[in-house]
Amino acid sequence: MSTQRHNPQSSPRRLGRFRAVVAALVTALGLSVTVSGCQSAADLAPMRINFNTELAEDPVVAAALQSSLASLLGSVARGELSAQQVAPELVDGNTFFGKTLRALGQQPGAAVHAPLVLKSYSPDGASYLVTVAFFRAASRQPQIAKILEFHAYRDGDGYRFRSPFDHYNSLPSHEADGVTFHARAPFDEQRAREFVRFKSQLERLVHAPPSHLDYYCFHSLDELLKAHGILYDATKCNSLAQDLGFLDGDLFLTGTGDERYIFGYLRDYLYRHCNAKGDLYAPFVNGMAAYYGGYSLSGDDMPTLKRQFRAKLAANPDFDFLREFRLERKSSVNRHFTHYVICALLCEEVVTQFGFEQAMALAHSGKNGKDFFTKLHSILGVDETSFHALVARLIRT
C-alpha cells in the first residue's frame, strides 16, 4: 500500500491559513518580505501589541485583523484615510472621529514611537473593539497622546474600521418637532422645546429649509468622547470650548447635559451654512452664540454678563474695553473671554436696532477681523476712539 505525501498546494484553505499566519509574523517582526496574496510589511505601520494581549482567539482572524489594523495605522501616520480601510463616513475626514484620526498624522514626534495595541475583544462574535494607544516624543521620552477604540468589522478577507459610536449608542430617544433628542433621565422637556423653537427661528433667519436633527445630550465631556471611542486625549484634558457642543454630520452632540445648548449649536451652524467665503470672524460668531444662547458652559445670559462687567468696571476704573478686546484673553470675570462678551453686547445692540442680517454682516468681517471696525463704524457709527464708551454704555443698558 503506497503512502501519498500531502501537498500544501492541494489545500487552498490550509494555504490561506498559512499565508495569514506568515503575514502576521511579517507584520509583527517588521520584515520586508512579501508573501503572495499579503501586503508588504513596507506598506504596514510599525505596530506593537501589548503583552498578554490577543487580537482574537482564532489565529486566522487574529492575523487578518492585525494585517488590516497595521495597514490602517500606516495610513493614519501619513495623515491619510482609505476607503479600503475605514467606513465611508470617515474617508473625507470631516466627522469628529475622522478629524481625530487625521490629526494623529500631524502629531509631533508621533512617528518615533509605534502605536501600542492594548486590548481587543468581540462584543458580538463577529466584529471587534480594538483599543490602541498613540504616542508623541517629548525630551526623548514617549508620552501618551491619545487612546482610541476602533470598531473593526469584516470586509472581504480583512477588516475595516469605524468609530464605535453606533455600537455604544443606547441613550433613550425623545421626539420633538423635527429634533430627536438622545438623553438619559432626567430629561428636561421645557429646555428641549426652547432649543427646538430656536432651531426653527435660526433656519428662518438664514433662509434655510427645515431639517431633521439628532441631538445627543451627554452629561460630561468625558462621556461624549468615550462614546466616540476617544478614551483619552491629552489635547482635550483642559480644553472645553469646541467639544462642549458641535455638529457632526447631521448630529449635534454636547457634553453639557443641557437639552438647550444653543451656544455650541449656533456657532457650528453658522460656520457650516454661512461661511462659503471663509470670512466669518470667530470672536463675533462666539459673541452671537453667547447673545442667543448664554455664554458657553456657564450659560450666563445677557443681564448676568452685563452685571458682571459693571462690577468689573466699578472695581477697576482704568479697565479699557478696547484694549481687552484686542488682547483676546480670559478675564477675571468668571474666566470669560472678554472679547466674546463684548461681541455679545455689540450683537445685541445691532440686532435690536437693525436686525439679524446686519449682525451677520458684522460677522462677515474676515477670518482675522480685518474689516470689523470698518463695518462696526458703518452700522453703529463707532470707531476705536469711541469703542470703550459704547461698551461701557451697553453694560448699563
C-alpha positions as CSV (number, residue, x, y, z in Angstrom):
1,M,0.0,0.0,0.0
2,S,1.5,3.3,-1.1
3,T,1.5,6.4,1.1
4,Q,0.7,9.7,-0.7
5,R,2.5,12.7,0.7
6,H,0.2,15.7,1.4
7,N,0.8,18.7,-0.9
8,P,0.0,22.0,0.7
9,Q,-0.9,23.4,-2.7
10,S,-3.8,21.0,-2.9
11,S,-5.5,22.6,0.1
12,P,-6.5,26.2,-0.6
13,R,-8.0,26.5,2.9
14,R,-4.7,25.4,4.6
15,L,-2.7,27.6,2.3
16,G,-4.9,30.6,3.2
17,R,-4.3,29.9,6.9
18,F,-0.6,29.6,6.3
19,R,-0.4,32.9,4.4
20,A,-2.4,34.7,7.1
21,V,-0.1,33.4,9.9
22,V,3.0,34.3,7.9
23,A,1.6,37.8,7.2
24,A,1.0,38.3,10.9
25,L,4.6,37.3,11.7
26,V,5.9,39.6,8.9
27,T,3.9,42.5,10.3
28,A,4.9,41.8,13.9
29,L,8.6,41.4,13.1
30,G,8.7,44.3,10.6
31,L,10.3,42.1,7.9
32,S,10.5,43.5,4.4
33,V,9.2,40.2,2.9
34,T,6.2,39.8,0.6
35,V,4.0,36.8,0.9
36,S,1.9,36.1,-2.2
37,G,-1.6,37.4,-1.5
38,C,-0.5,39.5,1.5
39,Q,0.6,43.1,1.9
40,S,4.3,44.0,2.1
41,A,5.5,45.0,5.5
42,A,6.9,48.1,3.9
43,D,3.3,49.2,3.5
44,L,2.4,48.5,7.1
45,A,2.8,50.8,10.1
46,P,5.2,49.8,12.9
47,M,2.8,48.4,15.5
48,R,3.3,46.8,18.9
49,I,0.9,44.6,20.7
50,N,1.0,44.8,24.5
51,F,2.0,41.8,26.5
52,N,-0.8,39.3,27.3
53,T,-3.0,40.8,24.5
54,E,-4.7,38.7,21.8
55,L,-6.4,40.3,18.9
56,A,-8.6,37.3,18.5
57,E,-8.7,33.7,19.7
58,D,-8.8,32.3,16.1
59,P,-5.2,32.7,14.7
60,V,-6.6,33.3,11.2
61,V,-8.9,36.0,12.4
62,A,-6.1,37.5,14.5
63,A,-3.8,37.6,11.5
64,A,-6.4,39.2,9.3
65,L,-7.2,41.8,12.0
66,Q,-3.6,42.5,12.7
67,S,-2.8,43.0,9.0
68,S,-5.8,45.3,8.5
69,L,-5.0,47.3,11.6
70,A,-1.3,47.7,10.7
71,S,-2.3,49.0,7.3
72,L,-4.7,51.5,8.8
73,L,-2.1,52.7,11.3
74,G,0.3,53.2,8.4
75,S,-2.2,55.5,6.7
76,V,-3.0,57.3,9.9
77,A,0.7,58.1,10.4
78,R,0.7,59.7,7.0
79,G,-2.5,61.6,7.6
80,E,-4.4,59.5,5.1
81,L,-7.6,57.5,5.3
82,S,-8.5,55.0,2.6
83,A,-11.9,53.7,1.7
84,Q,-10.4,50.2,1.8
85,Q,-9.5,50.7,5.5
86,V,-12.3,52.8,7.1
87,A,-16.1,53.2,6.9
88,P,-17.3,55.6,4.1
89,E,-18.2,58.4,6.5
90,L,-14.5,58.6,7.7
91,V,-12.8,58.9,4.3
92,D,-13.1,62.6,3.9
93,G,-12.1,63.2,7.5
94,N,-14.9,65.7,8.2
95,T,-16.5,63.7,11.0
96,F,-15.3,64.1,14.6
97,F,-13.7,60.7,14.7
98,G,-12.2,61.2,11.2
99,K,-10.7,64.5,12.2
100,T,-9.2,62.9,15.2
101,L,-7.6,60.2,13.1
102,R,-6.2,62.6,10.6
103,A,-4.8,64.8,13.4
104,L,-2.6,61.8,14.5
105,G,-0.6,62.2,11.4
106,Q,0.3,65.7,12.4
107,Q,1.2,64.8,16.0
108,P,4.8,66.0,16.7
109,G,7.0,63.0,17.3
110,A,4.2,60.5,16.5
111,A,6.4,58.5,14.1
112,V,9.1,58.0,16.8
113,H,7.0,55.6,18.9
114,A,4.9,52.9,17.3
115,P,1.2,52.7,18.4
116,L,0.5,50.1,21.0
117,V,-2.5,47.7,20.9
118,L,-3.8,47.5,24.4
119,K,-7.0,45.4,24.1
120,S,-9.2,43.6,21.6
121,Y,-12.5,41.8,22.2
122,S,-15.5,40.8,20.2
123,P,-18.9,42.1,21.5
124,D,-20.9,40.0,19.1
125,G,-18.7,37.2,17.9
126,A,-18.1,38.9,14.5
127,S,-16.8,42.4,14.9
128,Y,-14.1,43.6,17.3
129,L,-13.5,46.6,19.6
130,V,-9.7,47.3,19.5
131,T,-8.0,49.8,21.8
132,V,-4.8,51.5,20.6
133,A,-2.5,53.9,22.4
134,F,-0.7,56.6,20.3
135,F,2.4,58.4,21.5
136,R,4.4,61.6,21.0
137,A,8.0,62.3,21.8
138,A,8.9,64.9,24.3
139,S,12.5,65.2,25.6
140,R,13.1,61.8,24.1
141,Q,10.5,60.3,26.4
142,P,7.4,58.7,25.0
143,Q,4.2,60.4,26.2
144,I,0.6,59.1,25.6
145,A,-1.1,61.4,23.2
146,K,-4.4,59.5,22.6
147,I,-6.0,56.2,23.4
148,L,-8.6,55.3,20.8
149,E,-11.1,52.5,20.4
150,F,-11.9,51.2,16.9
151,H,-14.9,49.2,15.9
152,A,-13.5,46.6,13.4
153,Y,-15.9,44.8,11.1
154,R,-15.4,42.2,8.4
155,D,-14.8,43.4,4.8
156,G,-13.9,40.5,2.5
157,D,-10.8,38.8,3.8
158,G,-9.8,41.7,6.1
159,Y,-11.4,44.3,8.4
160,R,-12.4,47.9,8.1
161,F,-12.6,50.4,10.9
162,R,-15.1,53.0,12.2
163,S,-16.0,54.9,15.3
164,P,-17.7,52.7,18.0
165,F,-20.4,55.5,18.3
166,D,-23.2,53.4,16.9
167,H,-22.2,50.4,19.0
168,Y,-22.4,52.5,22.2
169,N,-25.5,54.5,21.3
170,S,-28.1,53.3,23.7
171,L,-29.5,56.6,25.0
172,P,-33.3,56.8,25.3
173,S,-34.8,59.0,22.5
174,H,-37.4,61.8,22.7
175,E,-39.1,63.2,19.6
176,A,-39.8,67.0,19.4
177,D,-40.8,68.7,16.1
178,G,-38.0,67.6,13.9
179,V,-35.4,67.0,16.6
180,T,-34.7,63.6,18.1
181,F,-33.1,64.1,21.5
182,H,-31.0,61.2,22.8
183,A,-30.6,61.7,26.5
184,R,-30.8,59.7,29.7
185,A,-33.0,60.7,32.6
186,P,-33.9,63.2,33.8
187,F,-34.9,64.7,30.5
188,D,-35.8,68.4,30.6
189,E,-38.7,68.8,28.1
190,Q,-39.0,72.5,28.7
191,R,-35.4,73.2,27.7
192,A,-35.7,70.8,24.8
193,R,-38.7,72.8,23.5
194,E,-36.8,76.0,23.8
195,F,-34.0,74.6,21.7
196,V,-36.5,73.4,19.0
197,R,-38.0,76.9,18.8
198,F,-34.6,78.5,18.5
199,K,-33.5,76.0,15.8
200,S,-36.7,76.8,13.7
201,Q,-36.1,80.5,14.3
202,L,-32.4,80.3,13.1
203,E,-33.4,78.4,10.0
204,R,-35.9,81.1,9.1
205,L,-33.3,83.9,9.8
206,V,-30.7,82.3,7.4
207,H,-33.3,81.3,4.9
208,A,-32.5,77.6,5.2
209,P,-35.1,74.8,4.8
210,P,-36.1,73.0,8.0
211,S,-34.0,69.9,8.6
212,H,-34.1,67.0,11.0
213,L,-31.5,66.9,13.7
214,D,-30.4,64.2,16.2
215,Y,-29.4,65.9,19.4
216,Y,-27.1,63.8,21.7
217,C,-27.0,65.1,25.2
218,F,-24.1,63.7,27.2
219,H,-23.6,64.7,30.8
220,S,-19.8,65.3,30.6
221,L,-17.1,65.9,28.0
222,D,-15.5,62.6,29.1
223,E,-18.8,60.7,28.4
224,L,-19.1,62.4,24.9
225,L,-15.5,61.5,24.0
226,K,-15.8,57.9,25.1
227,A,-18.9,57.4,23.0
228,H,-16.7,58.2,20.0
229,G,-14.0,55.8,21.1
230,I,-11.8,58.6,22.4
231,L,-10.8,57.1,25.7
232,Y,-8.1,59.6,26.4
233,D,-6.9,62.7,24.5
234,A,-4.1,64.8,26.0
235,T,-5.2,67.8,23.9
236,K,-8.7,67.8,25.4
237,C,-7.9,67.4,29.1
238,N,-8.2,71.1,29.7
239,S,-9.8,72.3,26.5
240,L,-13.6,72.6,26.8
241,A,-14.8,75.1,24.2
242,Q,-15.3,73.1,21.0
243,D,-16.2,69.8,22.5
244,L,-18.9,71.0,24.7
245,G,-21.2,71.1,21.7
246,F,-20.6,70.6,18.0
247,L,-22.2,69.4,14.8
248,D,-21.0,66.1,13.5
249,G,-22.8,65.3,10.2
250,D,-26.5,65.5,10.9
251,L,-25.9,65.1,14.6
252,F,-25.4,67.7,17.3
253,L,-23.5,66.5,20.3
254,T,-23.0,68.2,23.6
255,G,-21.2,67.2,26.8
256,T,-23.0,69.8,28.9
257,G,-26.0,67.7,29.9
258,D,-28.1,70.6,28.6
259,E,-31.0,70.0,26.2
260,R,-30.8,73.7,25.2
261,Y,-27.1,74.1,24.4
262,I,-27.7,76.9,21.8
263,F,-24.2,78.4,22.2
264,G,-22.4,75.4,20.6
265,Y,-25.2,74.7,18.0
266,L,-25.4,78.3,16.7
267,R,-21.6,78.6,16.3
268,D,-21.2,75.4,14.3
269,Y,-24.4,76.1,12.3
270,L,-23.1,79.4,11.1
271,Y,-19.8,78.0,10.1
272,R,-21.4,75.2,8.2
273,H,-24.2,77.2,6.4
274,C,-23.0,80.8,6.3
275,N,-19.2,80.6,5.7
276,A,-19.0,79.9,2.0
277,K,-16.3,82.6,1.6
278,G,-14.4,81.6,4.8
279,D,-14.8,85.2,6.1
280,L,-16.6,84.6,9.4
281,Y,-14.9,86.4,12.4
282,A,-14.7,83.9,15.2
283,P,-15.0,86.3,18.2
284,F,-18.2,87.8,16.8
285,V,-19.6,84.4,16.0
286,N,-19.0,83.4,19.6
287,G,-20.5,86.7,20.7
288,M,-23.6,85.9,18.7
289,A,-23.7,82.5,20.3
290,A,-23.5,84.0,23.8
291,Y,-26.2,86.5,23.0
292,Y,-28.7,83.9,21.8
293,G,-27.8,81.0,24.0
294,G,-25.9,82.2,27.0
295,Y,-22.1,82.2,27.5
296,S,-20.7,78.7,26.8
297,L,-20.6,76.3,29.7
298,S,-21.7,78.9,32.4
299,G,-24.8,79.7,30.4
300,D,-24.7,83.3,31.8
301,D,-27.3,85.3,30.0
302,M,-27.0,89.0,28.9
303,P,-28.3,90.6,32.1
304,T,-25.8,88.4,34.1
305,L,-22.9,89.3,31.8
306,K,-23.7,93.0,32.0
307,R,-23.9,92.8,35.8
308,Q,-20.6,91.0,36.0
309,F,-18.8,93.6,33.8
310,R,-20.4,96.6,35.5
311,A,-18.9,95.3,38.7
312,K,-15.5,94.8,37.0
313,L,-15.5,98.3,35.6
314,A,-16.6,99.8,39.0
315,A,-13.7,98.0,40.8
316,N,-11.2,98.9,38.1
317,P,-12.0,102.4,36.6
318,D,-8.9,102.1,34.3
319,F,-10.3,98.9,32.7
320,D,-10.3,99.6,29.0
321,F,-12.7,97.6,26.8
322,L,-10.8,98.3,23.5
323,R,-7.5,97.1,25.0
324,E,-9.1,94.0,26.4
325,F,-10.9,93.3,23.1
326,R,-7.6,93.4,21.3
327,L,-5.8,91.2,23.9
328,E,-8.3,88.4,23.3
329,R,-7.8,86.9,26.7
330,K,-9.8,85.4,29.5
331,S,-10.9,87.9,32.1
332,S,-11.1,87.5,35.9
333,V,-14.9,87.7,35.4
334,N,-15.9,84.0,35.6
335,R,-13.0,83.3,33.3
336,H,-15.0,84.6,30.3
337,F,-13.2,85.7,27.2
338,T,-13.7,89.4,27.3
339,H,-13.8,89.9,23.5
340,Y,-16.6,87.3,23.3
341,V,-18.7,89.1,25.9
342,I,-18.0,92.5,24.1
343,C,-19.1,90.9,20.8
344,A,-22.3,89.6,22.5
345,L,-23.1,93.2,23.7
346,L,-22.4,94.5,20.2
347,C,-24.6,91.8,18.7
348,E,-27.5,92.7,21.0
349,E,-27.2,96.3,20.0
350,V,-27.1,95.6,16.3
351,V,-29.9,93.0,16.3
352,T,-32.1,95.3,18.4
353,Q,-31.6,98.3,16.2
354,F,-31.1,96.8,12.7
355,G,-31.9,93.1,12.8
356,F,-30.2,89.8,12.3
357,E,-28.9,90.4,8.8
358,Q,-26.8,93.4,10.0
359,A,-25.4,91.2,12.7
360,M,-24.4,88.7,10.1
361,A,-22.8,91.4,8.0
362,L,-20.6,92.3,11.0
363,A,-19.9,88.6,11.5
364,H,-18.5,88.5,7.9
365,S,-15.6,90.8,8.8
366,G,-12.9,88.4,7.6
367,K,-11.3,85.4,9.3
368,N,-8.9,87.7,11.1
369,G,-11.4,90.6,11.7
370,K,-9.7,92.9,9.2
371,D,-13.0,94.6,8.3
372,F,-14.5,94.6,11.8
373,F,-14.1,98.2,12.8
374,T,-14.9,99.4,9.3
375,K,-18.2,97.5,9.4
376,L,-18.8,98.5,13.0
377,H,-18.5,102.2,12.1
378,S,-20.8,101.7,9.1
379,I,-23.5,100.0,11.2
380,L,-23.3,101.8,14.6
381,G,-21.1,104.8,13.8
382,V,-18.5,103.7,16.3
383,D,-14.7,103.6,15.8
384,E,-11.7,102.7,18.0
385,T,-11.8,106.1,19.8
386,S,-15.5,105.7,20.9
387,F,-15.4,101.9,21.4
388,H,-14.8,101.9,25.1
389,A,-17.6,104.4,25.7
390,L,-20.1,102.4,23.7
391,V,-19.3,99.1,25.5
392,A,-19.5,100.9,28.9
393,R,-22.9,102.2,27.9
394,L,-24.1,98.8,26.8
395,I,-23.3,97.1,30.1
396,R,-25.5,99.7,31.8
397,T,-28.4,99.2,29.4
